[in-house]
Structures are given as structure tokens and as C-alpha cells.
Amino acid sequence: MASLTIRKLDDAIRDALRLRAARSGRSVEDEVRVILREAAHDGASAAPMAAPQASAPGRLPPTRADDGLARVTLVIGGGIAAYKSLDLIRRLKERHIDVRCVLTKAAQHFVTPLAASALSHERVYTDLFDPDSEFDAGHIRLARDSDLIVVAPATADLMAKIAHGTADDLASAILLAADVPILLAPAMNPLMWNNAATKRNVATLQRDGIAMIGPNAGEMAEAGEAGVGRMAEPLEIASAAERLLRPPQPRPLAGKRMLITAGPTHEPIDPVRYIANRSSGKQGFAIAAAAHAAGADVTLISGPVELDDPLGVTVKHVESARDMLRQVEATLPVDIAIFAAAVADWRVASEGEQKLKKTAAGMPPLQLVENPDILATISHRKDGRPPLVIGFAAETEHLIENAKTKIARKGCDWIVANDVSPATGVMGGDRNTVHLLTRHGENIEVDSWPVMTKEEVAVELIAHVAKTVSPSS
Ligand SMILES: Cc1cc2nc3c(=O)[nH]c(=O)nc-3n(C[C@H](O)[C@H](O)[C@H](O)COP(=O)(O)O)c2cc1C
């Protein structure tokens, strides 16, 4: 078999490959394997013996390999909770999951195929003997061309059919032919749920490795009835589906403590005015989220921003540069510190205790003094210096030169340099073009990345950090 040296690829391809690998949590080599496998698969399906023409009326839409999205076949059973499955379609699509719906005959008494197809943006399937979709045994393809089958609501009847291997309609035939995981969201009256036959079926389904979410306890649609039998909420089902579709990512930074700063600082002039800058905090917040996803124990120290705190991250909100330094020092020791905040270089020498007034004497003099340099202070610490200190250099000219000078002057290990001149739209925007400067003794290596979203920059940066601090990951 031919071998391929990734380092010899052209820069743009190598960058795109590394980014794709970082996003999917695979090594670059594994990502290449996936691409080759997909290419081989595409080649096979393009062969003359392959499926009918794209224009054939019942041809199924492309599979995951074509559009890169996970695909769920959602079987909607004939229960009162079917209306919630319309919301489930939306919740799955929010998670970038393609949804294709199959409605049982009974389900169509509760929701219409039109509503399901309008929400899923796909044709809806209802009939096992539909000549349009069965010219190539469509029920088998519906079973196989998805990554997961979700049954919601899973009626007592559908569960009995799956447990016994019945295949007398489209939904049950698909479920019998499936070679992908199945997730059931049972919904039925508590008497049906507690019936000995249903209990036997549930036990059989569990033995057969079929996953289940719910049912929950609560009020029933039937007046005055309550108990276990309510379908799990669409959000719960979507999260369970996501867990089955995307098994846990590797956590290369598990056990590592990380400190990240983000956002601007506000330097008070008087009780109502302050000096600020245009930093939105988006880049630092994205790094905190990526570090948390990689398993790190993350503390984010943020200046005033309009962003929600990232889940799973300890967030300390501060105002001024001096507050930020205090919180940074209180958070040490850490294994990795990333200083992405745009800290004000200066503050007003003496902050007015009352709101400054216009006077006949003209403007009050604003004397500025230098703020503490948080990056340099932490990088030069004798005690408790984090083993890896990363700064950000926001420059409007001579980007690389200024960043190289900064790395030496500040004493940090890496600098992420970005051009923040107004034309780039980086300050406050969603995209960033960065250069990663890494110090190796006297040498500084510069790695220039293509334009990416701030989330992509974060994932790529954390992948580099993980490779450096946990090389085996
Ligand atoms: C108003 C109404 C509500 C129903 N709700 C449920 C239900 O929540 N769960 C259930 O298992 N069956 C329920 N059924 C019974 C099913 O619709 C019936 O068993 C049907 O055959 C199920 O078909 P399917 O499993 O092919 O969708 C309900 C029936 C009616 C008329």
C-alpha cells in the first residue's frame, strides 16, 4: 500500500487537513484514513452498476458521507405525544443532524406528513408499498442510510413489534432491517407501561441492545391521570441521540488546570465613565469552551462582555486590569495560562470620587498611568509560573515583527498574533486570522493559519496545547 508524508503536502492542504482533524478530534493520520475511505465509498457509488439516476422520483437523499452531517431516521408512532416529535425534528436539526421522518399510519392521525416534511426539509415516508421509494427496496436503504434510528413516540404497539420482529408496515420493516443503533422514547398511558406484556417487551428490547430514553413521570393527556409514561422531552431525546451519534471525544487535557483571560478591561475615570476597548471576549470564551471540551479544568477570568458563561467552566468576572491580575494570581497554580484579554495599558492616575463636572476652566486633566502587565508579570514569576504561558498580540501593523519582540520582552512561551486593524473586522467579529509564534530556545517558529472562525482558532490552539503538554494524545 502506498504511503503518504503529511509534512510534504502543500501548506493550504495541510492546514485544512489539520483543522478538519482538530474539529473531529482525530489525529491527522486518522483523518486522512477517513477521507480515503469516503473517497473509496464515493468512487464505488459512482460505478456503472450503482443506484438509479439522481432524478429518479423515489431516490433517497445523500448519506452522511456526502454532506458530512449525521443522519437520523425518526420514526413517529401513533401516540398523543407525536406532536412533540415535530419539536424534536427542530432540536435535532439545531445540532446539525439531518432528519428523515417515517410516520406510521396511526401517527398520521396525530401529525401530518406535511408538517414533518416542512420541518425536516425532506420527503416523509409513510408506506411500505410505495412504488416511488420501493423500486430499490427503499425500506432497507432507509434503515441503512442513517446513523441512528429514533422512535418517538415509541408506542406500546411499536415496542411489541420490534421485540417480536414483526415487519408488517414501513416503520417496523425499517426497524427490523436496521444495522445502526436504535433509540426508543416510549410514551403511553401508565397502565400500558406497567402491563406485564410491555414489561416483557422492554426487557427483551434492552437485552437486544436497544437504547431507551424515558418515559418520565407526570400528568397524562387523559384527564386526571398521572404516572410513568410521559415521553421524554424533545431536548432530552435530542441529547441522548447526540450522545449515541457522537461518542465522547478524546480528552487530552484531562487533569490539567487552565487559566484563560478574555474580553476588555474597563478603567474607571469617575463613577460613571471609563476607558475601554472594542474587545468582545469571543476568542477567549471560545478557547475556554474548547479547553473544557478537551477535558481541562478551566477558570476563565473575563472583563465586561455580553457573552453567556461557557458551560462547565469556572468564570470570574472582573472590571479593571488590576482586578484581573488579582484574580489571575489567586487562580495559580495552573498548568497552562492563556492571556487572550485585551487589557488596557493605562488607567487614570486618580479616579474621580464624584462624576467630573464641566467647568469654566475647561476639560479636567486626565493623567494616565501604566497598568500592571499581566502577561509579563506571570511569565516572569519565579514561583508558580505556569509551565506553558501563552499571550495574544493584537497589532495593527508589523504584526509578526511586533509579536516576535513581544514574546521576548514578555517572557511567555507562545504568542498568538492577530491583526486587529479595523479593516480585518477581528475586534468584535466572528472570524480571525492568526499566526502562532512558538519559542524554542533562541528560535521563534511562526505558523500562519488560514482565516477561521474564532471557534476554529480555539480548537486548533487547544489541539496544539494538547500535543505539547500531552504528546501521546
Ligand atoms: C387518542 C389516542 C391516543 C393514543 N395514545 C397512545 C400513546 O400515547 N401510546 C401508545 O402506545 N398508544 C397510544 N394510542 C394507541 C395507538 O395509536 C395504537 O396502538 C396504534 O395501533 C399504534 O400504531 P403504531 O404503533 O403503528 O403507531 C392512542 C390511540 C388514540 C386513539
PDBQT file of the ligand as one rigid body, heavy atoms in Angstrom, charges set to zero:
ROOT
HETATM    1  C1  LIG A 501     -56.229   9.377  21.104  1.00  0.00    +0.000 C 
HETATM    2  C2  LIG A 501     -55.259   8.220  21.127  1.00  0.00    +0.000 A 
HETATM    3  C3  LIG A 501     -54.081   8.350  21.813  1.00  0.00    +0.000 A 
HETATM    4  C4  LIG A 501     -53.181   7.281  21.859  1.00  0.00    +0.000 A 
HETATM    5  N1  LIG A 501     -52.015   7.428  22.552  1.00  0.00    +0.000 NA
HETATM    6  C5  LIG A 501     -51.174   6.393  22.633  1.00  0.00    +0.000 A 
HETATM    7  C6  LIG A 501     -49.967   6.522  23.336  1.00  0.00    +0.000 A 
HETATM    8  O1  LIG A 501     -49.632   7.586  23.888  1.00  0.00    +0.000 OA
HETATM    9  N2  LIG A 501     -49.128   5.467  23.393  1.00  0.00    +0.000 N 
HETATM   10  C7  LIG A 501     -49.441   4.290  22.806  1.00  0.00    +0.000 A 
HETATM   11  O2  LIG A 501     -48.654   3.359  22.927  1.00  0.00    +0.000 OA
HETATM   12  N3  LIG A 501     -50.576   4.144  22.107  1.00  0.00    +0.000 NA
HETATM   13  C8  LIG A 501     -51.447   5.150  22.007  1.00  0.00    +0.000 A 
HETATM   14  N4  LIG A 501     -52.595   5.006  21.288  1.00  0.00    +0.000 N 
HETATM   15  C9  LIG A 501     -52.879   3.735  20.634  1.00  0.00    +0.000 C 
HETATM   16  C10 LIG A 501     -52.118   3.615  19.321  1.00  0.00    +0.000 C 
HETATM   17  O3  LIG A 501     -52.473   4.690  18.461  1.00  0.00    +0.000 OA
HETATM   18  C11 LIG A 501     -52.408   2.282  18.660  1.00  0.00    +0.000 C 
HETATM   19  O4  LIG A 501     -51.903   1.248  19.451  1.00  0.00    +0.000 OA
HETATM   20  C12 LIG A 501     -51.817   2.195  17.270  1.00  0.00    +0.000 C 
HETATM   21  O5  LIG A 501     -52.080   0.949  16.721  1.00  0.00    +0.000 OA
HETATM   22  C13 LIG A 501     -50.329   2.405  17.291  1.00  0.00    +0.000 C 
HETATM   23  O6  LIG A 501     -49.836   2.307  15.998  1.00  0.00    +0.000 OA
HETATM   24  P1  LIG A 501     -48.296   2.454  15.674  1.00  0.00    +0.000 P 
HETATM   25  O7  LIG A 501     -47.564   1.778  16.752  1.00  0.00    +0.000 OA
HETATM   26  O8  LIG A 501     -48.122   1.800  14.342  1.00  0.00    +0.000 OA
HETATM   27  O9  LIG A 501     -48.020   3.906  15.576  1.00  0.00    +0.000 OA
HETATM   28  C14 LIG A 501     -53.501   6.064  21.208  1.00  0.00    +0.000 A 
HETATM   29  C15 LIG A 501     -54.683   5.971  20.496  1.00  0.00    +0.000 A 
HETATM   30  C16 LIG A 501     -55.558   7.025  20.460  1.00  0.00    +0.000 A 
HETATM   31  C17 LIG A 501     -56.830   6.878  19.675  1.00  0.00    +0.000 C 
ENDROOT
TORSDOF 0
